[in-house]
Amino acid sequence: MNKTALITGASSGIGAELAREHAKKGGNLILVARRKELLETLKQELEQQYSVSVLAICKDLNQPDATHGLYEQTKDLNVEILINNAGFGLLGAFDQAEIDKIESMIHVNVMALTTLTRLFLPDMLRRNSGKILNIASTASFMPGPLQAVYFATKAYVRSLSWALSEEVRNSSVTVTTLCPGPTRTEFEEKSKMSGTALFEKAKSAQKVAQAGYNAMMKGKRNIVTDRGQHFLIKLLPFVPTKLSLSITRKLQETQPNKNK
Ligand SMILES: NC(=O)c1ccc[n+]([C@@H]2O[C@H](COP(=O)([O-])OP(=O)(O)OC[C@H]3O[C@@H](n4cnc5c(N)ncnc54)[C@H](OP(=O)(O)O)[C@@H]3O)[C@@H](O)[C@H]2O)c1
């Protein structure tokens, strides 16, 4: 297989592992993120280990024209797989969060993902071939006190992606949503969630990426990688909203090491 995959947020965590999964299968890659050195190191690793061709593009998806620029730069490279993975969260009360951070979270998690999907999807439909994998989260299934904007961005990603999976149903193009539970990556520290109960049993990024990649290749609509959370999500419609909101809040407040 030498299909080209474009992965945003490929410099670390789940994105870097998704790149490894694709390279293992012999696929070429376009890696996108801000940290050039990490992208170049991953490019070298994958080219040497798997004899694939990798293009590293340094891009800040928070910049207004980044997505259009990225599309112009890559539209002739026959992108068969688009993986919208770049994203970040931030723990804390909404009224105290920096407005800049809120705006850039919405820009990266929502706007960039939407625009890239809109730009690449018509080419895939014209060829009647292609796969899109959008990274949401188990956070997409409920509102998240103390991470209100992050949970809302992920609810948007899941809603958009599920709707598109139906819109393209009569073609050979597929749209898959990956909903990871807590996963051991830089996300935990960057979003100030280190030490919360949620991350006590975090999964490895490699396992999450492998499950997401396989689901995408099979053209599945959705994949939740955390079994425990998957079970709880299925129960959600039967739980009073007041209770689910307070449990979600508590999970994010708890410091597991506090009482040890
Ligand atoms: N870890 C978890 O527990 C978890 C759970 C559910 C969902 N997720 C989702 O999984 C995805 C990947 O996160 P991760 O856990 O792998 O965390 P991570 O290691 O922090 O990776 C985030 C990636 O996004 C990129 N990124 C962030 N802002 C960007 C920007 N402005 N422009 C371009 N790239 C940007 C980062 O690259 P640069 O910094 O180099 O730009 C990095 O490669 C995210 O969408 C996250 O919301 C994570």
The ligand as a Gaussian input file, in Angstrom:
#p B3LYP/6-31G(d) Opt

LIG

0 1
 N       -4.566000      12.255000      25.410000
 C       -5.848000      12.112000      25.721000
 O       -6.200000      11.728000      26.844000
 C       -6.911000      12.366000      24.673000
 C       -8.201000      11.863000      24.920000
 C       -9.199000      12.101000      23.982000
 C       -8.911000      12.816000      22.821000
 N       -7.647000      13.282000      22.609000
 C       -7.386000      14.051000      21.367000
 O       -6.356000      13.410000      20.642000
 C       -5.736000      14.356000      19.780000
 C       -4.222000      14.218000      19.902000
 O       -3.825000      14.610000      21.205000
 P       -2.685000      13.847000      22.013000
 O       -3.317000      13.225000      23.201000
 O       -1.877000      13.001000      21.121000
 O       -1.856000      15.088000      22.584000
 P       -0.474000      15.730000      22.152000
 O        0.631000      14.767000      22.298000
 O       -0.401000      17.022000      22.892000
 O       -0.667000      16.023000      20.585000
 C       -1.350000      17.116000      20.093000
 C       -0.857000      17.400000      18.687000
 O       -1.588000      18.521000      18.159000
 C       -0.668000      19.433000      17.615000
 N       -1.171000      20.802000      17.683000
 C       -1.665000      21.442000      18.779000
 N       -1.926000      22.722000      18.469000
 C       -1.598000      22.882000      17.150000
 C       -1.620000      23.984000      16.260000
 N       -2.007000      25.211000      16.658000
 N       -1.222000      23.810000      14.985000
 C       -0.795000      22.574000      14.579000
 N       -0.733000      21.491000      15.376000
 C       -1.130000      21.656000      16.647000
 C        0.604000      19.263000      18.430000
 O        1.750000      19.625000      17.678000
 P        2.656000      20.927000      17.911000
 O        2.631000      21.273000      19.355000
 O        4.005000      20.493000      17.407000
 O        2.021000      21.957000      17.034000
 C        0.619000      17.752000      18.660000
 O        1.240000      17.102000      17.578000
 C       -6.280000      15.721000      20.195000
 O       -7.279000      16.132000      19.281000
 C       -6.894000      15.466000      21.560000
 O       -7.940000      16.361000      21.844000
 C       -6.648000      13.084000      23.504000

